[in-house]
């Protein structure tokens, strides 16, 4: 009905917001890593975010002891994998690779999420999703290689790229395991508790690993970048992401991650990195892939049984 479509439209708009904030994060994180060590950038960002999330949780749903008791272990594991693991790897990886590369590797997330959801949650994949993921994957490849086959042959996968790929696996696991193991959790409570665990881990690690930076030397822009990442990417981004997984499922939601490299590319272009024609074609394919798999683009005369289920 139209009510359901409206609700889904809201979710799509939220997820589009998620893509834009997250896309900007690659450029912002690269910038902050110039001033802070990776571990302290992540610690500041998530320390702030976790505090905001806790306040939101206390004033909306409140802290439910039964939820905490049932899910304590799940929260710890998810916090360590999905927040600590993902972000530590993400910030370290960006020290050794470009924002666009980082974003593209993360763009493989829908593929990973769909595969893990298939294995762990036994989610089945529709033909449409397979098609959409395929388009998006080709698009991501085009953006990385800028359309030259030579690049693929000599694609020196850098250490930074591998580190970000491992972070990507952590992120895919976060969504899938959260759905599998958290009992009676709401998106808000799951996000908050896992974020607190992740933030504590990040802070502890940064205290032991990073040399203290004299805070007075840090430009106001860097603090702005950290605040933006804390509030928009971490708080709103995670909330909207979890909301999406709850309303439209992990596979459709994760497709919005494909838009992230497109956003990063646009921002990199805006700040003066030249863009190749193939990267633009790749970006268009990614967007088409997302629209196909999330069912916004209907594929005509296509398995009528599935059509009616939408």
PyMOL commands that set and color helices and strands:
alter all, ss='L'
color gray80, all
select helices_A, chain A and resi 2-32+38-60+65-96+99-106+109-120+127-145+149-153+159-181+187-209+215-217+220-248+250-255+258-270+277-293+304-309
alter helices_A, ss='H'
color red, helices_A
deselect
rebuild
show_as cartoon
